[in-house]
Amino acid sequence: MNAMNVAITRKTHRAAEELLGSAGCGVWTNPHDRALTPAELREAAAGSDATICMLSDAIGAGLFAAAPRCRIYANYAVGHNNMDAAAAARAGVALCNTPDVLTDATAELAWALLFAVARRVPEGDRMVREGRFHGWAPLMLLGHDVGGRTLGIIGAGRIGAAMARRAAGFAMPILYTRRSGRSPEMDALGARHVSLDELLRESDYISIHCPLTTETRHMIGATQFAIMKPGAIIINTARGAVIDERALAAALREGRIAGAGLDVYEHEPDIDHELPAMSNTVLLPHIGSATFDTRRRMAELAARNILDYFEGRVPRTCLNPGTIGRR
């Protein structure tokens, strides 16, 4: 393999730099603790043969035109709504992501949010830290039971299925919906495939695990909140724009649902101004895959995708294998 240059648009686990460097690649990593500006991204990609990019990077026609040398973009994420697949196909540019390696970490964080909202964990933590805990009281911080309650899973792919597997330990009936119909894995777990409306009407907990597409943008809005149970709790570790954030704030404010746990936001990093002030929300800074091992595996997979491409193979998690060999 001839010496190739790779740009990494945000500092990640060192495994990516080590793998690429050991293969003889020149590696440039964004030295700033922030996302690259569009101009910086164009400059970095233009001087590279490959780029490891983040969800915050817009990977599309303008970038492909400005950086004709760069032949492959490896997303440091399982999602890829930041990538224009049609433009990549026209330009003959390969796109990759990092599925599987972050499945368990993200499902576990969804469960952490579910319990935190249901049992009012952040409120209790603040009470103790602020000196407002004056002893046990029978009606203090009453929350919601989890065991035996109905869990609705929107999007029954890898992460949704991992969420369902963990629900078995709490004897929860599971409902699911997904764009491609029934899931043999979910069915084997005893989950029931239903319409979105039925899932929303019957679920006590609703966890979102679908990708962001034209069809799923604002999938959950005022109409959907209106048919949920008043005691329902919604969890989102997928993509923020699947939920209409203003409609969510209104539903919480008006008591149409009981609570929300969010790791992602519609206009990230900006958040609807009402949500942080609400006691029935738990808000996290997009840390679904943020474990040491998971971020290492993500870095390794992104780097191995690039090395596959440089060595003439189809990258192991290529999103558009038909582009290989066209440039």
C-alpha positions, 0 to 999 in steps of 0.5 A: 500500500502506498503511503496514504494520508488520513484526516480525523476531524475530532480527537477520538480514542488513540486506537485509530491513530495507532492502527493507521500509523502502524500501516504507514499512513500519515495521520492528521487529527483536529487539534481543537476540542471542537468540531471543525468549521465547514471551511476547516473540514474542506481543507482537512479532507482536501489534503487527505485520501480518507477522512474519519468524520463525526456526526457533526460533519456535513458530508455531501456534494460540496465537500466531495467537489472541494476534496476530490482526492478524498475517496472514503469517509468513515463515520465515527458513529452508527448513524449516518444522517450527516452523509449524503448517500446520493451525492456520494454515489454520484461522486464515487465516494465510499461511506462507512459507519460503526454499527454493532460495536456501540449496541450494548452501550447505547441500550444500557444508557437508554435503560439508565435514562428509563430508571432515572426518570421513573424513579426520579434519581436526579431529583433525589440526588439534588435534594441530598446535595442541596441539604434538603433531605431531612429524613425519610417521608412516606410521600417523598419523591414517589416514582413509577414502577418498571417491572411488569409495565409495558415497554414500547420500542420504536425501531427494532434494529440492533439497539432496539433488540438489545433494549428488549433483551434487557427488558426480559429481566423485568417481566415487561410485556414488549411492543415494537414497531419498525419500518420493515415489518416484523423482526424474527429476533423481537418475535423470539423474545416474545415481543408483539409487532404493532402499529405506531399508534397502538404502541403509543396508546398501550406503552408505559415506557417508550424507547426510540431506536430508529434512524433519522430519515425524511419519514421519521423526522418529527415522527413523535409530535403533538398528535402522538403525545395526545394518544399516549398514556398520561403516565407514559415516559419517553426515552430517546437515545436515537436522533433528536429530530425524531421528536418534535421538541416543542411538542414534547415540552408542551406535553410535559408542561400540560401533564399529558405524559409523565416524563422524558429522558433524552440523550439527543436533541432536535437542534443539538447542542441547542435544547428547547428552553423549557426542558432543562427547567422541568423536574420530570426530564433527565437530559444527557449530553449525547453520551450513548456510546460513551464507554471506554471500550465502546469508543475504542472499538468505534475508533478501531472499526473506523480505521479498519474500514479505511485500511480495507479500502486502501488495500483494495477490499470493500470496507467491512461496514461500507454503506455503499459498496457499489462505489468501490473501484469507481474512482 
